[in-house]
Amino acid sequence: MTINLQPHFFTEKERALSDHGELKTSIFRYDSGVAAIRVTNSRGFITVLPYQGQQIWHCVFDDKELHMKTIFQEPVLTQDYFSTYGGFFLHCGVTAMGVPATEDTHPLHGELPNAIYQQATLTHGQDESGRYILISSVYTHRVVLNHHYKAEPTIKIYENSAMLDVSMKITNLLHRPMEVMYLGHINFRPVDYAKLVYSAPYNSEHVKVNVNIPTHIKTGACTEELLAFLRKLNNDPTLHHTIDPTHPYDPEVVMFINYKADDEGIAHSLQIHPDGYAHYATHKPSQLDRVIRWIARTPDHEAMGMALPANAGTGGYLAEKAAGNIKTLAPRAEMHFDMQMGLLEPGAVGEIMQKIEGINNNC
């Protein structure tokens, strides 16, 4: 069964929309005017913004808040990146991505994070993994003589599961090749004394620290303590593998990681909590060959972007273009990006750790 959603369905009062086994959906509109879908199963819930970037705003499983800490209590109806920031997951791109340099004209992370989607559907389905609910949205971007593409993201959640399948399909609607920059911005919450385990060699050749201060950060916010920490990390990236609350991640630390995949083409990232649970994310390096790690811990914001998979760097359009890092999409062709993210129970963490160890031992 598929429900074609319409903006007028969403009102200030949260209303039940559908049931599918243990999966339940409800819809509402935040006081700010942003439409939202809540999908609940036996493990918890996610809150999705179907018309605003198809962001996953909140993600809670087993009474654990997976989403980052933010000053925003609810999303804001705006397309400005920093004026409504704090969601668990955002799509970034497509005509540009990353931090714009002085000569760039694109907004931070492009038009996708808060793009106004024109269509949204909710589907009840079942496959070999069980019953699921699929949220699909469609955004068509048109700029005469420049860009014309269609973005079609989906979010799938199963019964009794704390993992999400997230995908994005980009279709070039032009009759000429199109440049595509994309990043999946996964914002977990950091957990004190958690351990980071991931499928990449743990050395400065494969884990590179950004020791330069991005243009969107006020230089006065960067202390000598932070700059000294960046230099230490650059020499020994394993220093950040334990989430030590005394480490200076204010305002942020950024790294670029060369991930390796398993035999199925999947790369893995874990933030293992002291209680044995773990935040978990996967991506396919064949689709997204660059990964940014972004950690921010301030009195107002806390985020563990342990793996932000991308198909280009974050230096902004002109810098990435000059470096030859931008992929192109043929006329009428498609690009697909597939990720998983969520929470693992203690009993499931060991298997993933063994898989990561096997990948890293073969590097």
Secondary structure as GFF3:
##gff-version 3
##sequence-region A 1 363
A	DSSP	beta_strand	2	4	.	.	.	ID=ss1
A	DSSP	three_ten_helix	7	9	.	.	.	ID=ss2
A	DSSP	beta_strand	15	20	.	.	.	ID=ss3
A	DSSP	beta_strand	23	29	.	.	.	ID=ss4
A	DSSP	beta_strand	35	40	.	.	.	ID=ss5
A	DSSP	beta_strand	44	49	.	.	.	ID=ss6
A	DSSP	beta_strand	55	61	.	.	.	ID=ss7
A	DSSP	beta_strand	64	65	.	.	.	ID=ss8
A	DSSP	three_ten_helix	81	83	.	.	.	ID=ss9
A	DSSP	beta_strand	89	94	.	.	.	ID=ss10
A	DSSP	beta_strand	119	127	.	.	.	ID=ss11
A	DSSP	beta_strand	130	143	.	.	.	ID=ss12
A	DSSP	beta_strand	147	158	.	.	.	ID=ss13
A	DSSP	beta_strand	163	172	.	.	.	ID=ss14
A	DSSP	beta_strand	178	186	.	.	.	ID=ss15
A	DSSP	beta_strand	195	198	.	.	.	ID=ss16
A	DSSP	beta_strand	207	209	.	.	.	ID=ss17
A	DSSP	three_ten_helix	219	221	.	.	.	ID=ss18
A	DSSP	alpha_helix	224	235	.	.	.	ID=ss19
A	DSSP	three_ten_helix	237	240	.	.	.	ID=ss20
A	DSSP	beta_strand	253	257	.	.	.	ID=ss21
A	DSSP	beta_strand	267	272	.	.	.	ID=ss22
A	DSSP	beta_strand	278	283	.	.	.	ID=ss23
A	DSSP	beta_strand	290	297	.	.	.	ID=ss24
A	DSSP	beta_strand	302	310	.	.	.	ID=ss25
A	DSSP	alpha_helix	317	322	.	.	.	ID=ss26
A	DSSP	beta_strand	327	329	.	.	.	ID=ss27
A	DSSP	beta_strand	334	344	.	.	.	ID=ss28
A	DSSP	alpha_helix	346	361	.	.	.	ID=ss29
###
